[in-house]
Amino acid sequence: MRKAAKAVALLLSIILIVSSLAACSTKNEGNKGTGATAKPTDAPKATDAPNGEEPKTGIDTSKRVELQFYMLGNAPKDIDFIQSEINKMALEDLNATVKFNYTTWTDWDQKYKLLLGSGQQVDLIFTAEWTQYQSYAKRGAFLPIDDLLPVAAPVLNDFVPADMWEAVKIDGKIYTVPATYKEYVTDGFVWREDLRKKYDLPTPVDIPTFEQYLEGIKKNEPDMVPLSMNSDMKTNLSDRLRGISHDPIGAVGYGLGIRYESPTDVYPYWGSEEHLNDLVTLKRWQDNNYMVKNVLSVKDTLQDQITSGKAAALLGDNPTRYNDMVIKIQAAHPDWELGYHPFPMTNGIATPVHPIHNGFAIPASSNNAERALAFYEKMVTDKRYNLLTQYGVEGKNYEVKDGYYTMIGDSNSNGFPREAMNGWAWRNPEYMLFDKNYDGVKKIFDELDKIQVPDKFTGFAEDYSGYQAERAALEQVEKQYLYPLTAGLVKDVEKGLKEFMDKAKAAGLEKIQQEYTKQWLQYVQEQGIK
Amino acid sequence: MKIKEDSYMKGFRIVAVIVIVCASLACLFPFLLIISASFTQNESIIREGYKLVPSVFSMEGYRTVFQFPKQVLDAYSVTVFTTIVGTTLGLFLMTMAGYVLQRRDFKYRNIFSFFIYFTTLFGGGLVPWYILITKYLKLTDTLTVLIYPGLMTPFLIILMKNFIRSAVPDEVVESAKIDGANDFTIYSRIVLQLSMPGIATVGLFLALHYWNDWFTSSLFINDTSKYQLQYYLYNVINTMSFIAGMGAGTGISLGQELPTESTKMAMSIIVTGPILLLYPFVQRYFVKGLTIGAVKG
């Protein structure tokens, strides 16, 4: 008896060990495998059979289903009401109800991974290049919808232009429904126009004029910080400085540079003459006190620093956010004024967002792929669904005055402010309503439309599985050695740069650069980008 | 009659008092900053930084929070509920487990102890756990999921077991049995009474765990009215830093729902305030529980 019990105990503990080890090893593959293996095969089968039986949608809607809809961010207060209204319509149209789920912004990337990797029932999920759409699609996390589209969502299939479908393809298959609304998230200089007029300073159009502006502010407004900056050196300072001065194709990583006109020509930026000159410029900005000394520990947003009157200029921000600042300043300080100069006006690289920037995909684990797609078609192309999920209830959440969107109450008291469901992906340009304030952005967009050029970079899916360890090490080195250099806090720039390069090389910079270049050149060749 | 203090003791006391005063000031200082910031106008915080005395006094932070207190109150009631229910239920289960595991006449006690101990060394990890709860137990969006995973903590069970072993001699159990008490009576009338200090300690650990928990909310709760308090607060701050960090490339509007610095501070005060007031009163038991356990060693 005792022996038997001992044996059982031993056996159980062995099983526990094995299963826990197995869990560790499959964890990575879980994303690739779990859902993808089983589902894609039976989904097309299901669509073929009932083809044409239901003339309305072309899919079998006899069984009532509940769709799990996942979006990033926070749900608006009135979500329950909107959901019940949508469900009333969806039940009638598709015999389906939907549950809108939100991940919040806390650990959203981890949750996103779990949603796709656990095989949990998810029918629709948001995708973007910053949620690693390309790499998830490559690993089989999403269902290819090429065959499903004409059957389940014919209207949507025609609504999205063919070149956009083409652009979101990964390895020849469509995995996401792209948003058709065209916008620009290109950067531009932002500055206090009232101060510029007051002291007769030049209008910033490039780095030298921007610097003159900063100098003018420093001289005339000693209490103000000329440049709004915080601790995020890479995105807020060096990427933007490069954006305006070196015509980059996009935010290329790992200290490499690719110019827009010559995509096949990848050059090392870190450690180059160009890099050194940029660092010297930044050192000068620091020495002349255009930036605060403790910039590496500032956590305030760049925009808050402008709207509170602490700082006078911002190196780069997109038109929409510039407009948000204008609105805020108009409310709090009507006598202030902001100016804006888009970088594309200077360097000509006006790239509208890439189609994969906003989209919705059907995860491989979904059991209701066709219904999900049909529902998503409704969200985009049916005006009732679209307006309700973008703007809330007319008369309760918003009003339309002279064709403009007007919020009722303010964003605190209104249970559903404009686009509160984070519906960036199902925006429909035909139904979109804009606030009067948004005219400023539209004007900038119109200007950029005139000189627009295609985005050659965003479609590229980097696969860093081959150099993950080096990548993490490099990131650390960058923070430790490059950030202080970028902030202009290192006395001897040349020596500091050399030290950083040594450390970066030790961390495996060259391996990463080689591999990245190889992948990029392959992509360029495949896509025929010139 | 008073024993005369020598000058050495006097010197020591003076030094000790100075050190402790400095230490407590250092602890108090950040808190005072938060209080003052919560009463400061947001703009002046960004322009001039935090100050001990608000440079521009304003109640806007508190006004924003209490304009729609529903979310905060919901989060409060969820946390209070899970803390009370979780602690009571957890204590009940763990004292039972501890009691049974230390009974010498329970044949398989070592094996069972080993299983419990084993899970502290080898676990399935996050993904299997997530799959278990969402797919098999289907506990997403329930209050159960906030309570259930914390009910049986191996560490606390072992602590409880050892405590009961040292506090309740076998002979007491035996004599109770002779007097005609059944096992449950022994547990409730004798073991529980004798191990009160241990229960207080474990209970405090448990209560703290439930009060500070945000991770389960983060993973399994979609319904905003079921957020735990800590998660609610954490989420507000994360939203802020996410939008600030990612926004430029993603085109996400900064327009709405961004809490200002002073709102954040006001919220922290509202969230932590009651516990701060409660703590001095509960702390007594905490210290007592720890020292009693220690002396017995």
Interface residues (C-beta under 8 A of the other chain):
Chain A: A5 K6 A9 L12 S13 L16 I17 S19 S20 A23 C24 K27 G30 G73 N74 A75 K77 N101 Y102 T104 W105 T106 D107 W108 K111 L114 G117 S118 G119 Q120 A128 W130 E183 V185 D187 D232 T235 N236 A251 K299 D300 T301 L302 Q303 D304 Q305 S308 G309 K310 G316 D317 N318 T320 R321 D324 M325 I327 A332 V353 H357 S411 N412 S413 P417 R418 E419 A420 N422 W424
Chain B: N42 E43 I46 R47 T64 Q67 F68 Y108 I111 F114 F115 F118 T119 F122 G123 G124 G125 L126 V127 P128 Y130 I131 T134 K135 S218 L219 N222 T224 Y231 Y234 N235 N238 T239 S241 F242 I243 A244 G245 M246 G247 A248 G249 T250 G251 I252 S253 L254 G255 Q256 E257
